[in-house]
């Protein structure tokens, strides 16, 4: 895909069966969306970043180290923390 994005695991894609004369929709690919899962442990927030296709399959980017995604944490309208995601 454009920008270096590639599917993580083919196992993420559901199998489909196509019979002769029929058509089937295979929901993979773009548009890609970003997902962040947040967990809390005491005063620490753990943020897990993922990129998913329309079928919820995972994607990664070979250029991920050039410009990792950034985040900002707000309390109301006030920014209280920010940083970049680390891969791995």
Beta strands, then each sheet from edge to edge (+ up, - down):
strand 1: 5-7
strand 2: 33-41
strand 3: 44-52
strand 4: 58-61
strand 5: 70-75
strand 6: 78-84
sheet 1: 1+ 4- 3+ 2-
sheet 2: 5+ 6-
end
